[in-house]
Amino acid sequence: MADPIEDEIQAEIKKHKILIYGKGTKAMPQCGFTRETMQFFDKYGYPYELIDALPNPAKREALTRMTNWPTLPKVFINGKFYGDTDILDPMEKKGEIEPLLKEAFKNG
């Protein structure tokens, strides 16, 4: 039987080219790592969505099961899970982020 929370997460991932599950909102991030991840994407100028997973423990648990990644934030780009800035920073240093984002947004 389908898990409605996982279905909701899949729909959110599909809807947003860049999606961050973090703590807080864009206007008021509630953790330094969420703020750091927002700043990471702000540099590139592409739109992203931040979904506050803090008030929803069932969603946090489902995300952990789906990604095998225990902490927030959790970043999805073009439907694929990329961890957080621990993964994204080295990718950026290797020049892998800009092409990834251009590919994600190439069709508008």
C-alpha atoms as an extended CHARMM CRD file, in Angstrom:
* protein
*
       108  EXT
         1         1  MET       CA              0.0000000000        0.0000000000        0.0000000000  PROA      1               0.0000000000
         2         2  ALA       CA              1.2910000000        3.4610000000       -0.8860000000  PROA      2               0.0000000000
         3         3  ASP       CA              2.4240000000        5.7320000000        1.9010000000  PROA      3               0.0000000000
         4         4  PRO       CA              0.5800000000        9.0800000000        1.5770000000  PROA      4               0.0000000000
         5         5  ILE       CA              3.5240000000       10.9790000000        3.0950000000  PROA      5               0.0000000000
         6         6  GLU       CA              5.9530000000        9.4400000000        0.5900000000  PROA      6               0.0000000000
         7         7  ASP       CA              3.4820000000       10.2320000000       -2.2080000000  PROA      7               0.0000000000
         8         8  GLU       CA              3.3790000000       13.8610000000       -1.0060000000  PROA      8               0.0000000000
         9         9  ILE       CA              7.1910000000       14.0060000000       -0.9310000000  PROA      9               0.0000000000
        10        10  GLN       CA              7.4490000000       12.5470000000       -4.4480000000  PROA      10              0.0000000000
        11        11  ALA       CA              4.9590000000       15.1480000000       -5.7190000000  PROA      11              0.0000000000
        12        12  GLU       CA              6.9620000000       17.9660000000       -4.0770000000  PROA      12              0.0000000000
        13        13  ILE       CA             10.2160000000       16.6560000000       -5.5680000000  PROA      13              0.0000000000
        14        14  LYS       CA              8.6200000000       16.4680000000       -9.0130000000  PROA      14              0.0000000000
        15        15  LYS       CA              7.1580000000       19.9870000000       -8.7340000000  PROA      15              0.0000000000
        16        16  HSD       CA             10.4230000000       21.8040000000       -7.8690000000  PROA      16              0.0000000000
        17        17  LYS       CA             13.6610000000       21.6820000000       -9.8960000000  PROA      17              0.0000000000
        18        18  ILE       CA             15.6130000000       22.5120000000       -6.7290000000  PROA      18              0.0000000000
        19        19  LEU       CA             14.0310000000       21.4360000000       -3.4630000000  PROA      19              0.0000000000
        20        20  ILE       CA             15.4720000000       21.7570000000        0.0070000000  PROA      20              0.0000000000
        21        21  TYR       CA             13.8660000000       20.0030000000        2.9450000000  PROA      21              0.0000000000
        22        22  GLY       CA             15.1980000000       21.9620000000        5.8810000000  PROA      22              0.0000000000
        23        23  LYS       CA             14.3820000000       23.6400000000        9.1500000000  PROA      23              0.0000000000
        24        24  GLY       CA             12.3780000000       26.8430000000        8.9160000000  PROA      24              0.0000000000
        25        25  THR       CA             11.3740000000       28.9910000000        5.9690000000  PROA      25              0.0000000000
        26        26  LYS       CA             13.2100000000       31.1310000000        3.4150000000  PROA      26              0.0000000000
        27        27  ALA       CA             12.2910000000       34.1990000000        5.4540000000  PROA      27              0.0000000000
        28        28  MET       CA             13.2980000000       32.5810000000        8.7320000000  PROA      28              0.0000000000
        29        29  PRO       CA             15.6010000000       29.5640000000        8.4830000000  PROA      29              0.0000000000
        30        30  GLN       CA             15.8760000000       27.8630000000       11.8600000000  PROA      30              0.0000000000
        31        31  CYS       CA             19.2830000000       26.2740000000       11.4950000000  PROA      31              0.0000000000
        32        32  GLY       CA             22.6680000000       27.3100000000       10.2050000000  PROA      32              0.0000000000
        33        33  PHE       CA             22.8840000000       24.3800000000        7.7930000000  PROA      33              0.0000000000
        34        34  THR       CA             19.5620000000       25.3050000000        6.1800000000  PROA      34              0.0000000000
        35        35  ARG       CA             20.7440000000       28.9280000000        5.8680000000  PROA      35              0.0000000000
        36        36  GLU       CA             24.0660000000       27.7370000000        4.3930000000  PROA      36              0.0000000000
        37        37  THR       CA             22.2240000000       25.6190000000        1.8110000000  PROA      37              0.0000000000
        38        38  MET       CA             20.0060000000       28.5570000000        0.8390000000  PROA      38              0.0000000000
        39        39  GLN       CA             23.0960000000       30.7580000000        0.4230000000  PROA      39              0.0000000000
        40        40  PHE       CA             24.6900000000       28.0510000000       -1.7080000000  PROA      40              0.0000000000
        41        41  PHE       CA             21.7800000000       28.1480000000       -4.1770000000  PROA      41              0.0000000000
        42        42  ASP       CA             21.3360000000       31.9350000000       -3.9650000000  PROA      42              0.0000000000
        43        43  LYS       CA             24.7360000000       32.2590000000       -5.7010000000  PROA      43              0.0000000000
        44        44  TYR       CA             23.3810000000       30.5830000000       -8.8240000000  PROA      44              0.0000000000
        45        45  GLY       CA             20.1930000000       32.6040000000       -9.2130000000  PROA      45              0.0000000000
        46        46  TYR       CA             17.8890000000       29.6870000000      -10.0260000000  PROA      46              0.0000000000
        47        47  PRO       CA             14.5830000000       29.4260000000       -8.1690000000  PROA      47              0.0000000000
        48        48  TYR       CA             14.4150000000       26.8730000000       -5.3860000000  PROA      48              0.0000000000
        49        49  GLU       CA             11.8580000000       25.8350000000       -2.8260000000  PROA      49              0.0000000000
        50        50  LEU       CA             12.4730000000       25.3040000000        0.8770000000  PROA      50              0.0000000000
        51        51  ILE       CA             10.0180000000       23.0590000000        2.6830000000  PROA      51              0.0000000000
        52        52  ASP       CA             10.0860000000       23.1660000000        6.4680000000  PROA      52              0.0000000000
        53        53  ALA       CA             10.2880000000       19.5550000000        7.6460000000  PROA      53              0.0000000000
        54        54  LEU       CA             10.7830000000       20.5020000000       11.2960000000  PROA      54              0.0000000000
        55        55  PRO       CA              7.1160000000       20.5210000000       12.3990000000  PROA      55              0.0000000000
        56        56  ASN       CA              6.3660000000       17.2070000000       10.6640000000  PROA      56              0.0000000000
        57        57  PRO       CA              8.2150000000       14.2710000000       12.2990000000  PROA      57              0.0000000000
        58        58  ALA       CA              6.4540000000       11.7020000000       10.0780000000  PROA      58              0.0000000000
        59        59  LYS       CA              7.6970000000       13.5290000000        6.9730000000  PROA      59              0.0000000000
        60        60  ARG       CA             11.2340000000       13.7300000000        8.3900000000  PROA      60              0.0000000000
        61        61  GLU       CA             11.1760000000        9.9750000000        9.0770000000  PROA      61              0.0000000000
        62        62  ALA       CA              9.8740000000        9.2310000000        5.5730000000  PROA      62              0.0000000000
        63        63  LEU       CA             12.5790000000       11.4340000000        4.0310000000  PROA      63              0.0000000000
        64        64  THR       CA             15.2520000000        9.6290000000        6.0420000000  PROA      64              0.0000000000
        65        65  ARG       CA             13.9080000000        6.2540000000        4.8710000000  PROA      65              0.0000000000
        66        66  MET       CA             13.7280000000        7.4020000000        1.2540000000  PROA      66              0.0000000000
        67        67  THR       CA             17.2130000000        8.9430000000        1.1560000000  PROA      67              0.0000000000
        68        68  ASN       CA             19.1470000000        6.9780000000        3.7840000000  PROA      68              0.0000000000
        69        69  TRP       CA             20.3750000000       10.4270000000        4.9230000000  PROA      69              0.0000000000
        70        70  PRO       CA             19.6780000000       11.0960000000        8.6190000000  PROA      70              0.0000000000
        71        71  THR       CA             20.0310000000       14.8690000000        8.7850000000  PROA      71              0.0000000000
        72        72  LEU       CA             18.4390000000       18.0270000000        7.4090000000  PROA      72              0.0000000000
        73        73  PRO       CA             18.7480000000       19.7470000000        5.0520000000  PROA      73              0.0000000000
        74        74  LYS       CA             18.1260000000       17.2890000000        2.2350000000  PROA      74              0.0000000000
        75        75  VAL       CA             18.5750000000       18.6390000000       -1.2960000000  PROA      75              0.0000000000
        76        76  PHE       CA             16.9310000000       17.3590000000       -4.4660000000  PROA      76              0.0000000000
        77        77  ILE       CA             17.9270000000       18.6880000000       -7.8850000000  PROA      77              0.0000000000
        78        78  ASN       CA             15.8480000000       17.7010000000      -10.8810000000  PROA      78              0.0000000000
        79        79  GLY       CA             14.3230000000       14.8200000000       -8.9150000000  PROA      79              0.0000000000
        80        80  LYS       CA             17.6350000000       13.3750000000       -7.6960000000  PROA      80              0.0000000000
        81        81  PHE       CA             18.8170000000       13.4270000000       -4.0780000000  PROA      81              0.0000000000
        82        82  TYR       CA             22.1280000000       15.2040000000       -3.4710000000  PROA      82              0.0000000000
        83        83  GLY       CA             22.5050000000       15.2210000000        0.3160000000  PROA      83              0.0000000000
        84        84  ASP       CA             23.4740000000       18.6630000000        1.5930000000  PROA      84              0.0000000000
        85        85  THR       CA             26.3750000000       21.0880000000        1.2470000000  PROA      85              0.0000000000
        86        86  ASP       CA             28.7780000000       18.3520000000        2.4540000000  PROA      86              0.0000000000
        87        87  ILE       CA             28.1590000000       16.8150000000       -0.9810000000  PROA      87              0.0000000000
        88        88  LEU       CA             27.3740000000       19.9790000000       -2.9600000000  PROA      88              0.0000000000
        89        89  ASP       CA             30.4910000000       21.9610000000       -1.9600000000  PROA      89              0.0000000000
        90        90  PRO       CA             32.9470000000       19.3880000000       -3.3920000000  PROA      90              0.0000000000
        91        91  MET       CA             30.7650000000       19.1010000000       -6.5000000000  PROA      91              0.0000000000
        92        92  GLU       CA             30.9510000000       22.8850000000       -6.8820000000  PROA      92              0.0000000000
        93        93  LYS       CA             34.7440000000       22.8390000000       -6.5660000000  PROA      93              0.0000000000
        94        94  LYS       CA             34.8600000000       20.2790000000       -9.4090000000  PROA      94              0.0000000000
        95        95  GLY       CA             32.6080000000       22.4870000000      -11.5650000000  PROA      95              0.0000000000
        96        96  GLU       CA             29.6930000000       20.0330000000      -11.4900000000  PROA      96              0.0000000000
        97        97  ILE       CA             26.9100000000       22.2390000000      -10.0680000000  PROA      97              0.0000000000
        98        98  GLU       CA             26.4390000000       24.8340000000      -12.8330000000  PROA      98              0.0000000000
        99        99  PRO       CA             26.0050000000       22.2060000000      -15.6100000000  PROA      99              0.0000000000
       100       100  LEU       CA             23.6320000000       20.2390000000      -13.3710000000  PROA      100             0.0000000000
       101       101  LEU       CA             21.4660000000       23.3180000000      -12.7550000000  PROA      101             0.0000000000
       102       102  LYS       CA             21.5510000000       24.3700000000      -16.4120000000  PROA      102             0.0000000000
       103       103  GLU       CA             20.3540000000       20.8870000000      -17.3660000000  PROA      103             0.0000000000
       104       104  ALA       CA             17.5870000000       20.9920000000      -14.7580000000  PROA      104             0.0000000000
       105       105  PHE       CA             16.2980000000       24.3580000000      -16.0220000000  PROA      105             0.0000000000
       106       106  LYS       CA             16.9470000000       23.9740000000      -19.7650000000  PROA      106             0.0000000000
       107       107  ASN       CA             13.2570000000       23.5510000000      -20.5960000000  PROA      107             0.0000000000
       108       108  GLY       CA             12.0280000000       26.4690000000      -18.5450000000  PROA      108             0.0000000000
